[in-house]
Amino acid sequence: MSYLWRLFLSAIIALSFICLTPSAHSSPISITQITAGNFLKLGVDKMRRGNYQEAIENLNQAIELEKDFAVAYSDRCLAYLQLQDYHQAVTDCTQAINFAPDNFEAYLNRGVALYRQGDYAGAIVDHNRAIALKPYDFRAYYNRGLARAGEGKDSEAILDFNLALTQIPRMTSLLLADIYNDRGLAHFVLQDTQAAMLDFNLAIRLNANDYRAYFNRGCACGQNGDDFGAVRDFSQVIKLNPSNPQAYVNRGVARYRLGYHLEAMSDLQKASKYFENQGKRVAYEKTLDLLKNLRQKISFATEIALF
């Protein structure tokens, strides 16, 4: 069974502001400092527009002018995260922390990069540091929960998701849906399908367009023997994400168990084509094996019915 894990990536970017206040005792502000700040501002603006490569170029210019510009390193780390260059993201956040050991965003973003690299223990260490700096920021608890789930520590992950839910601003319904969905997955792994179903229902109520919660609820329905519910949810996944082969496989299995053999075969055939087109050779071959086995069972059942 396939589970979809959602990584929450912080999009909140720390900004540096240069305040020019007249004072007889103020130190003069150099053109270099102002220019570095301007490049930072340009980079942040590019990131908000999704132009991550251009943002990196601006942040490079800011760092060239101000070598210890911790915020620029931290923001460049975020751009590299979006481009999935996790090694460089870790390097930049580490540099930001070297220049500013209390940089919350750098610990948070480096934790995300380490998580993406599969270093769950390292991610947990960074999120622990982030929590020490800002004990009331839900993002660090949520991210640490994902890392703990990655380590197989689902009970501890649930505790972190609970803490995240107590800290998150209530107007952010889509983020709440993500947390309920991931907490539901942790409950599901721990075989508490009743708690998992409650969380998946909440996630769907908060975000009816997120196919992942339907997929996960479909898995829970199948685990509970509710194949009609499973078909309903996997059909919704396919409606929202038509090229999702796992949804076709799971719906095919549920349809087979309900006795809808032709529909089941059709779902598995579609799944195999999607797996093949996506270059997922192992999944493609396993789906063909499943299709072959179901054909044999259907043929055998038909032969018995004739006698």
N, C-alpha and C positions, 0 to 999 in steps of 0.2 A: 504494500500500500504506500502511496506517495503522499507526503505531507509537504505543504508549502509554508515555508517560514518567511516571515515578513521582517525585514530589517528597517527600523526607523532611522532615517538619516537626517540629522539636524540641518535645518536650512537657515538657522538663525546665525547671522554673521556679525561678529564683533567689529565695530567701527572705531577708528581713532579720530577724534576731533581736535583741531588746533584752534584754540581760542586766543584771539588777539585782543588783549586788554591793556589799555594805556596805563603805565606805571613808571614812576621815576626810577624804580629799582629793578624793573624787569630786565631779564637777559634778552639780547637781541635775537630774533628768530631769523635763521638763515634761509636763503632761497632754496637750498638743498632740502631742508626739512619740509618746506611747503610743497615742493615738487613731489617728494616721496609720498606725502599725504594725498596729493592730488591723484597720483597713480594708483594708490590704494582705493580711493573713492571710485575711480574709473573701473578698476578690477571688480569691485563689489557690485557695481551697476551692471557690468557684463555678466556676472554670475547670476544675478537676479533675472536676467533675460535669457539665461540658458546658454550663453556663449562662453563656455568654460575654457576653451583653448585661448581665446582672446583675453579672457580674464587672467590667465596664467602669464601671458606676455606683459600685461600691465603690472602685475604683482612682481614679476621678475625685475621690471624697471624700478619699482619701489625699493626692492631689496638691494639692487645695485647701488642705489643712492644712500641707503641707510641699512648697513649690514646687520644690525641688531634689531630690526623692525619686527618684533615678535608677532604682532597682529597680522602683518603681511604673510609671514610664514604659516600662521594658523589658517588664514583664509585661502592661501594657495593649496594647503592640505585639503581643504574642503572641495576645491575645484578638481584636484586629482582624484578625490573620492568619487566624484560624479563621473569622471572619465575611467573609473575602475583601475587606476594605476595605484594600487594599494601600497606597494613598496615605497614609491615616492611620497605618498601621503604620510606614511609612518615617519619617513626621514624629515619631512617639513614640520610635522607636529613635534617631533623630538627637538628640533632646532628651536621652535617657538617656546617650548618648555625650558630649554637651556637658558634662553634670554629672559623668560618670565615664568618662574616656577609656579605661580598662582593662576596661570591661564586656564580657566575652566574649559573653554571651548577646545583647546588643544588636546587636553586629556580625553574629552568626549569624542572628538573626531579621530584621535589615534586609536581609541578603543574600538570604534567602528571599523577602521582599517584593519586592525588586528583580527577582529571577528571575521571579516571578509576573507582573510588569509587562513582562517581555520585555527588561529591561535586564541582559543577561548580563554585559557588561563591568563594570558597577557591582557586580553580585553577586560576581564574581570578586575585585574589590578588597576588598570587605568580608570575604570568606572568607579572603583572604590575611592580613588583619589579625587575624581570629579565630585562625588557625593560628599567627601570631606570638605570640599571648597564651597559647595552649594547643596546643603542637605534637603532643600525643598524644590529641587528641579526634577520634574518627573522623567526627563529624557535619560538621565544616567541610570535610574532604577529600571526603566523599561529595557534599555540596551543591556544592562547587566543581566536582566532576566533572560534575554535572548541568548546571551553567552552561556549562562548556566544551563539553559535547555540544550544548547549545543554540546555541553559536556555530559548530558544525560542526567543532570541534577534537576529534574522537573519539579520536585517539591519546593526546592529553593527558588526556582524560577517563578513559581506561582506566588510566593511571598513577595518577590520583587514586582511582579505585575500588580499585586494588590497595593503596594506602596505607590507605584506609578499612578494608579487610579485615584488615590487619595490626594495627589499633588497636581494632577493635570487640570488646566482650566476647563470648566464644564462646557464652554461654548465650542470647543474643538471636537465635534462629533465624529469626524472621520478618524482622528487619532484615537479617540475612545474605542471606536470600532476595531482598530488594529490591535489594541491591547486586549480587548475581549476575545478577539480571534486567536491571538497567540496564547492567552491563558487557557482558552478552550483546548488548544492543541496539547498543552502540558497536561491538562486533566485527561485528555484522550489517551495519551501515552501511558498515563498511570492507571488506565482502564476504568476511570470514573466517567462513564459515558453520560450519566445524568447531568453532572456538573458541566461537562463539555457541551452538551446540547443547549443548556441554559446560556452559556457564553456565546455560542454560535448564533443563537436566536437574537441575543442582544446586538451582536455585531451586524447582523443583517438588518435589524430594525434601524440601526444608526446609519448604515451605508448599504442600501439595497442594490447598489451597482458594483459591489466588490465580489467578483466571482470566487475568490479564495474562501470566503466564509461559507458560501453555498457548497463548494467542493468538500470542505472539512465536515460540514453538517451531513452531506451525503455519505461520507465515510462512516460517520457515527450512526446514521440510520442503518447502513448496511451491517454494521457491527451489532446493532440491536435487532436485526432480522426484519427491519422495516424496508423491504425492497421497493415498495411503492414510493415511500419517502425518498429513498435513494435515487430512483429514476427521476422524480420531480426535481431534486436538487442538481443532479448532474445535467439534466436538460437545461436548467437555468444557467449553469456554467457554460454550456455550449452556446447558449443564446448570447451571453455576454462576451465569451472568448471562444469563437468558433473553431480555432485551430488548436484546441487543447486536447491532445491525444489521450491523456490519462482519464479525462472525463468520459470519452467514448468507451475506453476499456471498462471503466467501472460501471457505466450505464449498461454496457453489454452484458456484464456478469449479472447485474441485478435483473435485467430483462430475461436472461436465460433461466434464472432461478424462479422467475414468475411464469415461465412457460412460453414466453414470446421469443421463440427460437430464431425466426427469420430476422426480427429486429435486432436481436443480439448479434447475429452473424454480420449484419450490416454495420453495426457500431464497431465491431472488431476490425472489419475490413477498412473502415475509415481511419481508425486509430493507426493501423499498420502503415497506411499511406502517409499520414502526418509524421509518424516517427521516421519513416524513410526520407521524406522531404526535409526534415529537420536534422538529418545526419545522425540520428540516435540509433545506431546499428543494433546494440544489445537489446534495447526496448523493442525495436522492430522485430527482431528474431523471436523474442519471447512472446510477442503478440501473435506472430504466425503460429508458434507452437500451441498457444492457447486456442487459437482458431481451429487448428487441426484437431485438438482434443475434443472441442465442443462438437465439431462435425461428426467425429466418431461416436460420441455419446448420443447425438441426435439420430444418427443412422441406426445404432444399436437399439435405441428405444422404439424406433419405427418398425424395425424387424420384429421385435417382441409383440408389438401391437397387432401385427398381421396374423399372429397365431391365436 
